[in-house]
Amino acid sequence: MLGEDVEIPFLPRNDRLPYFFIEEEINRFFESIRNIKHLCMF
């Protein structure tokens, strides 16, 4: 283990833009959560 070479593979590069939620989608998401513990996690 110690002293051994370790290779970590890199993820392929992605040139797509990330998806962002619009305000309406976020509101619907939070309105759908019924459990207070789950709501607190978000």
CHARMM internal coordinates of N, CA and C (Angstrom, degrees):
IC EDIT
DIST 1 N 1 CA 1.4367
DIST 1 CA 1 C 1.5224
ANGL 1 N 1 CA 1 C 111.14
DIST 1 C 2 N 1.3168
ANGL 1 CA 1 C 2 N 116.74
DIHE 1 N 1 CA 1 C 2 N -61.42
DIST 2 N 2 CA 1.4577
ANGL 1 C 2 N 2 CA 118.78
DIHE 1 CA 1 C 2 N 2 CA -179.17
DIST 2 CA 2 C 1.5149
ANGL 2 N 2 CA 2 C 110.16
DIHE 1 C 2 N 2 CA 2 C -72.48
DIST 2 C 3 N 1.3270
ANGL 2 CA 2 C 3 N 115.56
DIHE 2 N 2 CA 2 C 3 N 136.24
DIST 3 N 3 CA 1.4505
ANGL 2 C 3 N 3 CA 119.84
DIHE 2 CA 2 C 3 N 3 CA 178.68
DIST 3 CA 3 C 1.5147
ANGL 3 N 3 CA 3 C 114.20
DIHE 2 C 3 N 3 CA 3 C 88.26
DIST 3 C 4 N 1.3324
ANGL 3 CA 3 C 4 N 117.70
DIHE 3 N 3 CA 3 C 4 N -7.06
DIST 4 N 4 CA 1.4594
ANGL 3 C 4 N 4 CA 120.33
DIHE 3 CA 3 C 4 N 4 CA 179.35
DIST 4 CA 4 C 1.5253
ANGL 4 N 4 CA 4 C 109.63
DIHE 3 C 4 N 4 CA 4 C -85.56
DIST 4 C 5 N 1.3384
ANGL 4 CA 4 C 5 N 115.30
DIHE 4 N 4 CA 4 C 5 N 145.43
DIST 5 N 5 CA 1.4620
ANGL 4 C 5 N 5 CA 120.24
DIHE 4 CA 4 C 5 N 5 CA 175.56
DIST 5 CA 5 C 1.5216
ANGL 5 N 5 CA 5 C 109.23
DIHE 4 C 5 N 5 CA 5 C -74.37
DIST 5 C 6 N 1.3122
ANGL 5 CA 5 C 6 N 115.47
DIHE 5 N 5 CA 5 C 6 N 136.29
DIST 6 N 6 CA 1.4587
ANGL 5 C 6 N 6 CA 121.40
DIHE 5 CA 5 C 6 N 6 CA 179.76
DIST 6 CA 6 C 1.5199
ANGL 6 N 6 CA 6 C 108.33
DIHE 5 C 6 N 6 CA 6 C -121.32
DIST 6 C 7 N 1.3117
ANGL 6 CA 6 C 7 N 115.72
DIHE 6 N 6 CA 6 C 7 N 129.77
DIST 7 N 7 CA 1.4555
ANGL 6 C 7 N 7 CA 119.90
DIHE 6 CA 6 C 7 N 7 CA 177.64
DIST 7 CA 7 C 1.5245
ANGL 7 N 7 CA 7 C 108.81
DIHE 6 C 7 N 7 CA 7 C -106.87
DIST 7 C 8 N 1.3173
ANGL 7 CA 7 C 8 N 114.93
DIHE 7 N 7 CA 7 C 8 N 127.12
DIST 8 N 8 CA 1.4612
ANGL 7 C 8 N 8 CA 121.01
DIHE 7 CA 7 C 8 N 8 CA 178.30
DIST 8 CA 8 C 1.5181
ANGL 8 N 8 CA 8 C 107.63
DIHE 7 C 8 N 8 CA 8 C -109.30
DIST 8 C 9 N 1.3353
ANGL 8 CA 8 C 9 N 117.70
DIHE 8 N 8 CA 8 C 9 N 116.34
DIST 9 N 9 CA 1.4641
ANGL 8 C 9 N 9 CA 118.92
DIHE 8 CA 8 C 9 N 9 CA -178.81
DIST 9 CA 9 C 1.5302
ANGL 9 N 9 CA 9 C 110.72
DIHE 8 C 9 N 9 CA 9 C -71.92
DIST 9 C 10 N 1.3100
ANGL 9 CA 9 C 10 N 115.90
DIHE 9 N 9 CA 9 C 10 N 140.72
DIST 10 N 10 CA 1.4475
ANGL 9 C 10 N 10 CA 121.53
DIHE 9 CA 9 C 10 N 10 CA 177.67
DIST 10 CA 10 C 1.5210
ANGL 10 N 10 CA 10 C 109.65
DIHE 9 C 10 N 10 CA 10 C -92.56
DIST 10 C 11 N 1.3198
ANGL 10 CA 10 C 11 N 116.33
DIHE 10 N 10 CA 10 C 11 N 146.58
DIST 11 N 11 CA 1.4555
ANGL 10 C 11 N 11 CA 120.28
DIHE 10 CA 10 C 11 N 11 CA 176.02
DIST 11 CA 11 C 1.5231
ANGL 11 N 11 CA 11 C 109.21
DIHE 10 C 11 N 11 CA 11 C -70.64
DIST 11 C 12 N 1.3411
ANGL 11 CA 11 C 12 N 116.96
DIHE 11 N 11 CA 11 C 12 N 147.96
DIST 12 N 12 CA 1.4624
ANGL 11 C 12 N 12 CA 118.38
DIHE 11 CA 11 C 12 N 12 CA 178.41
DIST 12 CA 12 C 1.5263
ANGL 12 N 12 CA 12 C 109.98
DIHE 11 C 12 N 12 CA 12 C -65.06
DIST 12 C 13 N 1.3101
ANGL 12 CA 12 C 13 N 115.65
DIHE 12 N 12 CA 12 C 13 N 147.03
DIST 13 N 13 CA 1.4587
ANGL 12 C 13 N 13 CA 120.80
DIHE 12 CA 12 C 13 N 13 CA -179.21
DIST 13 CA 13 C 1.5229
ANGL 13 N 13 CA 13 C 109.59
DIHE 12 C 13 N 13 CA 13 C -68.59
DIST 13 C 14 N 1.3286
ANGL 13 CA 13 C 14 N 115.33
DIHE 13 N 13 CA 13 C 14 N 137.47
DIST 14 N 14 CA 1.4521
ANGL 13 C 14 N 14 CA 121.03
DIHE 13 CA 13 C 14 N 14 CA -179.51
DIST 14 CA 14 C 1.5225
ANGL 14 N 14 CA 14 C 107.97
DIHE 13 C 14 N 14 CA 14 C -119.50
DIST 14 C 15 N 1.3302
ANGL 14 CA 14 C 15 N 117.32
DIHE 14 N 14 CA 14 C 15 N 121.30
DIST 15 N 15 CA 1.4602
ANGL 14 C 15 N 15 CA 121.49
DIHE 14 CA 14 C 15 N 15 CA -177.61
DIST 15 CA 15 C 1.5246
ANGL 15 N 15 CA 15 C 113.12
DIHE 14 C 15 N 15 CA 15 C -94.35
DIST 15 C 16 N 1.3380
ANGL 15 CA 15 C 16 N 117.21
DIHE 15 N 15 CA 15 C 16 N 3.80
DIST 16 N 16 CA 1.4586
ANGL 15 C 16 N 16 CA 119.24
DIHE 15 CA 15 C 16 N 16 CA 178.84
DIST 16 CA 16 C 1.5167
ANGL 16 N 16 CA 16 C 109.69
DIHE 15 C 16 N 16 CA 16 C -76.18
DIST 16 C 17 N 1.3039
ANGL 16 CA 16 C 17 N 116.28
DIHE 16 N 16 CA 16 C 17 N 150.63
DIST 17 N 17 CA 1.4562
ANGL 16 C 17 N 17 CA 120.84
DIHE 16 CA 16 C 17 N 17 CA 175.70
DIST 17 CA 17 C 1.5183
ANGL 17 N 17 CA 17 C 109.55
DIHE 16 C 17 N 17 CA 17 C -75.42
DIST 17 C 18 N 1.3197
ANGL 17 CA 17 C 18 N 118.49
DIHE 17 N 17 CA 17 C 18 N 144.63
DIST 18 N 18 CA 1.4643
ANGL 17 C 18 N 18 CA 120.37
DIHE 17 CA 17 C 18 N 18 CA 177.79
DIST 18 CA 18 C 1.5207
ANGL 18 N 18 CA 18 C 110.67
DIHE 17 C 18 N 18 CA 18 C -68.99
DIST 18 C 19 N 1.3342
ANGL 18 CA 18 C 19 N 115.82
DIHE 18 N 18 CA 18 C 19 N 153.10
DIST 19 N 19 CA 1.4562
ANGL 18 C 19 N 19 CA 121.12
DIHE 18 CA 18 C 19 N 19 CA 179.58
DIST 19 CA 19 C 1.5214
ANGL 19 N 19 CA 19 C 108.40
DIHE 18 C 19 N 19 CA 19 C -86.56
DIST 19 C 20 N 1.3180
ANGL 19 CA 19 C 20 N 116.23
DIHE 19 N 19 CA 19 C 20 N 131.50
DIST 20 N 20 CA 1.4539
ANGL 19 C 20 N 20 CA 121.67
DIHE 19 CA 19 C 20 N 20 CA 176.78
DIST 20 CA 20 C 1.5177
ANGL 20 N 20 CA 20 C 108.81
DIHE 19 C 20 N 20 CA 20 C -115.26
DIST 20 C 21 N 1.3148
ANGL 20 CA 20 C 21 N 116.68
DIHE 20 N 20 CA 20 C 21 N 136.80
DIST 21 N 21 CA 1.4481
ANGL 20 C 21 N 21 CA 121.35
DIHE 20 CA 20 C 21 N 21 CA 178.16
DIST 21 CA 21 C 1.5232
ANGL 21 N 21 CA 21 C 109.72
DIHE 20 C 21 N 21 CA 21 C -75.90
DIST 21 C 22 N 1.3161
ANGL 21 CA 21 C 22 N 115.55
DIHE 21 N 21 CA 21 C 22 N 142.17
DIST 22 N 22 CA 1.4621
ANGL 21 C 22 N 22 CA 118.85
DIHE 21 CA 21 C 22 N 22 CA 173.90
DIST 22 CA 22 C 1.5247
ANGL 22 N 22 CA 22 C 107.89
DIHE 21 C 22 N 22 CA 22 C -83.78
DIST 22 C 23 N 1.3190
ANGL 22 CA 22 C 23 N 116.36
DIHE 22 N 22 CA 22 C 23 N 164.67
DIST 23 N 23 CA 1.4607
ANGL 22 C 23 N 23 CA 120.66
DIHE 22 CA 22 C 23 N 23 CA -174.57
DIST 23 CA 23 C 1.5277
ANGL 23 N 23 CA 23 C 111.83
DIHE 22 C 23 N 23 CA 23 C -59.24
DIST 23 C 24 N 1.3059
ANGL 23 CA 23 C 24 N 117.70
DIHE 23 N 23 CA 23 C 24 N -37.36
DIST 24 N 24 CA 1.4729
ANGL 23 C 24 N 24 CA 121.13
DIHE 23 CA 23 C 24 N 24 CA -179.73
DIST 24 CA 24 C 1.5285
ANGL 24 N 24 CA 24 C 111.13
DIHE 23 C 24 N 24 CA 24 C -63.36
DIST 24 C 25 N 1.3153
ANGL 24 CA 24 C 25 N 117.30
DIHE 24 N 24 CA 24 C 25 N -40.63
DIST 25 N 25 CA 1.4669
ANGL 24 C 25 N 25 CA 120.88
DIHE 24 CA 24 C 25 N 25 CA 179.00
DIST 25 CA 25 C 1.5249
ANGL 25 N 25 CA 25 C 111.09
DIHE 24 C 25 N 25 CA 25 C -65.27
DIST 25 C 26 N 1.3144
ANGL 25 CA 25 C 26 N 116.75
DIHE 25 N 25 CA 25 C 26 N -40.52
DIST 26 N 26 CA 1.4627
ANGL 25 C 26 N 26 CA 120.49
DIHE 25 CA 25 C 26 N 26 CA 179.28
DIST 26 CA 26 C 1.5218
ANGL 26 N 26 CA 26 C 110.37
DIHE 25 C 26 N 26 CA 26 C -65.62
DIST 26 C 27 N 1.3211
ANGL 26 CA 26 C 27 N 116.61
DIHE 26 N 26 CA 26 C 27 N -42.26
DIST 27 N 27 CA 1.4624
ANGL 26 C 27 N 27 CA 120.17
DIHE 26 CA 26 C 27 N 27 CA 178.40
DIST 27 CA 27 C 1.5269
ANGL 27 N 27 CA 27 C 111.50
DIHE 26 C 27 N 27 CA 27 C -62.10
DIST 27 C 28 N 1.3229
ANGL 27 CA 27 C 28 N 117.24
DIHE 27 N 27 CA 27 C 28 N -43.13
DIST 28 N 28 CA 1.4729
ANGL 27 C 28 N 28 CA 120.50
DIHE 27 CA 27 C 28 N 28 CA 178.39
DIST 28 CA 28 C 1.5170
ANGL 28 N 28 CA 28 C 110.83
DIHE 27 C 28 N 28 CA 28 C -63.36
DIST 28 C 29 N 1.3179
ANGL 28 CA 28 C 29 N 116.40
DIHE 28 N 28 CA 28 C 29 N -38.64
DIST 29 N 29 CA 1.4568
ANGL 28 C 29 N 29 CA 121.06
DIHE 28 CA 28 C 29 N 29 CA 179.29
DIST 29 CA 29 C 1.5283
ANGL 29 N 29 CA 29 C 110.37
DIHE 28 C 29 N 29 CA 29 C -60.60
DIST 29 C 30 N 1.3283
ANGL 29 CA 29 C 30 N 116.96
DIHE 29 N 29 CA 29 C 30 N -50.91
DIST 30 N 30 CA 1.4570
ANGL 29 C 30 N 30 CA 120.19
DIHE 29 CA 29 C 30 N 30 CA -177.81
DIST 30 CA 30 C 1.5226
ANGL 30 N 30 CA 30 C 112.23
DIHE 29 C 30 N 30 CA 30 C -69.40
DIST 30 C 31 N 1.3171
ANGL 30 CA 30 C 31 N 118.17
DIHE 30 N 30 CA 30 C 31 N -31.63
DIST 31 N 31 CA 1.4614
ANGL 30 C 31 N 31 CA 120.90
DIHE 30 CA 30 C 31 N 31 CA 177.81
DIST 31 CA 31 C 1.5218
ANGL 31 N 31 CA 31 C 112.13
DIHE 30 C 31 N 31 CA 31 C -69.30
DIST 31 C 32 N 1.3334
ANGL 31 CA 31 C 32 N 116.59
DIHE 31 N 31 CA 31 C 32 N -24.92
DIST 32 N 32 CA 1.4587
ANGL 31 C 32 N 32 CA 119.95
DIHE 31 CA 31 C 32 N 32 CA -177.64
DIST 32 CA 32 C 1.5330
ANGL 32 N 32 CA 32 C 112.48
DIHE 31 C 32 N 32 CA 32 C -82.33
DIST 32 C 33 N 1.3277
ANGL 32 CA 32 C 33 N 118.13
DIHE 32 N 32 CA 32 C 33 N -14.23
DIST 33 N 33 CA 1.4639
ANGL 32 C 33 N 33 CA 121.85
DIHE 32 CA 32 C 33 N 33 CA -179.76
DIST 33 CA 33 C 1.5213
ANGL 33 N 33 CA 33 C 108.75
DIHE 32 C 33 N 33 CA 33 C -79.33
DIST 33 C 34 N 1.3240
ANGL 33 CA 33 C 34 N 116.61
DIHE 33 N 33 CA 33 C 34 N 122.16
DIST 34 N 34 CA 1.4638
ANGL 33 C 34 N 34 CA 122.08
DIHE 33 CA 33 C 34 N 34 CA -177.41
DIST 34 CA 34 C 1.5250
ANGL 34 N 34 CA 34 C 112.89
DIHE 33 C 34 N 34 CA 34 C -104.22
DIST 34 C 35 N 1.3026
ANGL 34 CA 34 C 35 N 117.25
DIHE 34 N 34 CA 34 C 35 N -23.13
DIST 35 N 35 CA 1.4629
ANGL 34 C 35 N 35 CA 121.70
DIHE 34 CA 34 C 35 N 35 CA -176.91
DIST 35 CA 35 C 1.5262
ANGL 35 N 35 CA 35 C 108.87
DIHE 34 C 35 N 35 CA 35 C -89.43
DIST 35 C 36 N 1.3305
ANGL 35 CA 35 C 36 N 117.63
DIHE 35 N 35 CA 35 C 36 N 123.83
DIST 36 N 36 CA 1.4715
ANGL 35 C 36 N 36 CA 121.85
DIHE 35 CA 35 C 36 N 36 CA -176.69
DIST 36 CA 36 C 1.5198
ANGL 36 N 36 CA 36 C 111.68
DIHE 35 C 36 N 36 CA 36 C -61.41
DIST 36 C 37 N 1.3338
ANGL 36 CA 36 C 37 N 117.28
DIHE 36 N 36 CA 36 C 37 N -33.54
DIST 37 N 37 CA 1.4724
ANGL 36 C 37 N 37 CA 120.46
DIHE 36 CA 36 C 37 N 37 CA 178.93
DIST 37 CA 37 C 1.5240
ANGL 37 N 37 CA 37 C 110.08
DIHE 36 C 37 N 37 CA 37 C -65.56
DIST 37 C 38 N 1.3159
ANGL 37 CA 37 C 38 N 117.47
DIHE 37 N 37 CA 37 C 38 N -41.99
DIST 38 N 38 CA 1.4525
ANGL 37 C 38 N 38 CA 121.22
DIHE 37 CA 37 C 38 N 38 CA 178.95
DIST 38 CA 38 C 1.5213
ANGL 38 N 38 CA 38 C 111.04
DIHE 37 C 38 N 38 CA 38 C -67.37
DIST 38 C 39 N 1.3169
ANGL 38 CA 38 C 39 N 115.50
DIHE 38 N 38 CA 38 C 39 N -38.69
DIST 39 N 39 CA 1.4544
ANGL 38 C 39 N 39 CA 120.34
DIHE 38 CA 38 C 39 N 39 CA 178.77
DIST 39 CA 39 C 1.5284
ANGL 39 N 39 CA 39 C 110.24
DIHE 38 C 39 N 39 CA 39 C -62.60
DIST 39 C 40 N 1.3236
ANGL 39 CA 39 C 40 N 116.77
DIHE 39 N 39 CA 39 C 40 N -40.95
DIST 40 N 40 CA 1.4617
ANGL 39 C 40 N 40 CA 121.17
DIHE 39 CA 39 C 40 N 40 CA 179.10
DIST 40 CA 40 C 1.5255
ANGL 40 N 40 CA 40 C 111.64
DIHE 39 C 40 N 40 CA 40 C -65.76
DIST 40 C 41 N 1.3217
ANGL 40 CA 40 C 41 N 118.03
DIHE 40 N 40 CA 40 C 41 N -32.95
DIST 41 N 41 CA 1.4554
ANGL 40 C 41 N 41 CA 120.82
DIHE 40 CA 40 C 41 N 41 CA 179.73
DIST 41 CA 41 C 1.5194
ANGL 41 N 41 CA 41 C 110.70
DIHE 40 C 41 N 41 CA 41 C -65.38
DIST 41 C 42 N 1.3323
ANGL 41 CA 41 C 42 N 116.41
DIHE 41 N 41 CA 41 C 42 N -35.44
DIST 42 N 42 CA 1.4557
ANGL 41 C 42 N 42 CA 119.43
DIHE 41 CA 41 C 42 N 42 CA -179.85
DIST 42 CA 42 C 1.4997
ANGL 42 N 42 CA 42 C 111.25
DIHE 41 C 42 N 42 CA 42 C -85.82
END
COOR INIT
IC SEED 1 N 1 CA 1 C
IC BUILD
